[in-house]
Amino acid sequence: MGGDWKEFDLNFFRDGKPQVMEPNITNLVPCIAFKADLEDVLFPHGKHGLEFLPFKVEGKDWKLLNCLNSIDHVDEKHSILHRNDSGIIFMVQRLVLNDLLVDDIEFFTLEKSNRSSIFVTELFVNRVKQFGLKGLQFRHVGEVSVSDPLILNSPN
């Protein structure tokens, strides 16, 4: 760390009490946080459009994933989106995309949104489950309709 940067330490709490079992991956809106030693396991297909920022939790090395990939081509007719008065998407109940780019990336946000949600494909969900990672829950929110249906998820 250089300049005026100061390291800060985070702790995990649930319902105002310290957690007994520490997660190894979690959602820190609008980012995903994970133990630093899991980076290669979680992202074996590359890190295009992803930014990783180091931080510490209870003295242990973690990384914060900031997703820079944005997708457009939302099928407005079949999606259920909530927008603010300026038209910015702030919540997604159902998402249908007409964009084959999702076949090439596992993480994305919506271009006309406040970027408070990171969407992931089933490939990432399966990888998290395969390695038995704890602390991140997923909610099925949609599909891609231009090719074979691809399940889209959003970490809760």
C-alpha positions in Angstrom: 0.0 0.0 0.0 1.3 3.4 -0.8 0.5 7.1 -0.3 -2.4 7.8 2.0 -3.9 4.4 1.7 -4.5 2.6 5.0 -5.4 -1.0 5.4 -8.6 -1.7 7.2 -9.9 -4.9 8.6 -13.4 -6.3 8.3 -15.2 -8.9 10.4 -18.2 -11.1 9.6 -21.4 -10.6 11.6 -24.8 -12.3 11.3 -27.8 -10.7 13.1 -25.4 -8.4 15.0 -23.3 -11.2 16.4 -19.9 -12.5 15.1 -20.3 -15.4 12.8 -19.1 -18.8 14.1 -18.4 -20.2 10.7 -16.5 -17.9 8.4 -17.6 -17.9 4.8 -15.0 -18.2 1.9 -17.1 -16.2 -0.6 -19.8 -13.6 0.0 -21.7 -10.7 -1.6 -20.7 -7.2 -0.7 -23.1 -5.2 -2.9 -22.3 -4.4 -5.6 -19.3 -6.8 -5.6 -18.4 -10.4 -4.7 -15.8 -11.0 -2.1 -13.7 -14.2 -1.8 -10.7 -15.6 0.0 -7.7 -14.6 -2.1 -6.4 -18.2 -2.4 -9.6 -19.1 -4.3 -8.9 -16.7 -7.3 -7.6 -19.4 -9.7 -10.3 -21.9 -8.7 -13.1 -19.4 -9.2 -11.9 -17.9 -12.4 -10.2 -20.6 -14.5 -11.5 -19.2 -17.8 -9.8 -15.9 -17.4 -10.5 -12.6 -15.8 -11.6 -10.4 -18.8 -13.7 -7.5 -17.7 -13.1 -8.2 -14.0 -11.2 -6.1 -11.5 -9.8 -7.6 -8.3 -9.1 -5.4 -5.3 -7.3 -6.8 -2.2 -8.5 -6.4 1.3 -8.3 -8.2 4.7 -11.0 -9.8 6.8 -9.9 -10.6 10.3 -6.3 -10.5 9.2 -6.8 -12.9 6.2 -6.3 -12.0 2.6 -9.4 -11.5 0.5 -10.3 -10.0 -2.9 -13.2 -8.0 -4.0 -14.5 -8.6 -7.5 -15.7 -5.6 -9.4 -17.4 -6.5 -12.6 -16.7 -4.2 -15.5 -18.7 -6.2 -18.1 -22.0 -4.7 -19.1 -24.7 -6.3 -21.2 -27.4 -4.5 -23.2 -30.1 -6.1 -25.3 -32.6 -6.8 -22.5 -35.9 -8.3 -23.8 -38.1 -5.6 -22.0 -41.3 -7.5 -23.0 -40.3 -10.7 -21.1 -38.2 -9.2 -18.3 -39.5 -7.7 -15.0 -37.3 -4.7 -14.2 -37.8 -1.9 -11.7 -36.5 1.5 -12.7 -36.1 4.8 -10.9 -37.6 8.1 -12.3 -34.6 8.5 -14.5 -35.1 5.1 -16.1 -32.1 3.5 -14.4 -32.7 -0.2 -13.5 -32.3 -0.7 -9.8 -33.9 -4.2 -9.3 -34.4 -7.2 -11.5 -37.1 -9.8 -10.8 -36.8 -11.6 -14.1 -34.2 -11.0 -16.8 -34.4 -12.2 -20.4 -31.5 -11.2 -22.7 -31.1 -11.3 -26.5 -27.4 -11.1 -26.4 -25.0 -14.0 -27.4 -22.1 -12.2 -25.6 -23.4 -13.9 -22.4 -22.2 -17.2 -23.9 -18.6 -15.8 -23.7 -18.6 -14.2 -20.2 -19.7 -15.5 -16.8 -20.1 -12.2 -15.0 -21.9 -9.1 -16.1 -24.0 -6.1 -15.0 -26.8 -4.4 -17.0 -25.8 -1.4 -19.1 -28.7 0.8 -18.1 -28.6 -0.1 -14.4 -27.1 1.3 -11.2 -24.8 -1.8 -11.3 -26.0 -2.9 -7.9 -26.4 -6.5 -9.2 -23.8 -8.8 -10.7 -25.3 -11.5 -12.8 -23.5 -14.8 -13.2 -24.1 -17.9 -15.4 -24.8 -21.4 -14.3 -21.1 -22.2 -14.9 -20.0 -20.1 -12.0 -22.8 -21.3 -9.8 -21.8 -24.9 -10.4 -18.1 -24.1 -9.7 -19.0 -22.6 -6.3 -21.1 -25.6 -5.5 -18.4 -28.1 -6.8 -15.8 -26.7 -4.5 -18.2 -26.5 -1.5 -17.8 -22.8 -1.0 -20.0 -21.2 1.7 -21.4 -17.8 2.1 -23.0 -16.9 -1.2 -26.5 -17.7 -2.2 -27.8 -17.4 -5.8 -31.3 -16.5 -7.1 -32.4 -17.7 -10.6 -33.5 -14.6 -12.4 -33.6 -15.4 -16.1 -32.4 -16.7 -19.4 -30.8 -15.9 -22.7 -33.4 -16.4 -25.5 -31.3 -16.2 -28.6 -29.5 -19.5 -28.2 -30.1 -22.5 -26.0 -31.5 -21.2 -22.7 -28.7 -20.2 -20.4 -29.6 -19.9 -16.8 -28.8 -16.5 -15.3 -28.3 -16.1 -11.6 -27.8 -13.2 -9.2 -25.9 -13.6 -5.9 -28.0 -12.6 -2.9 
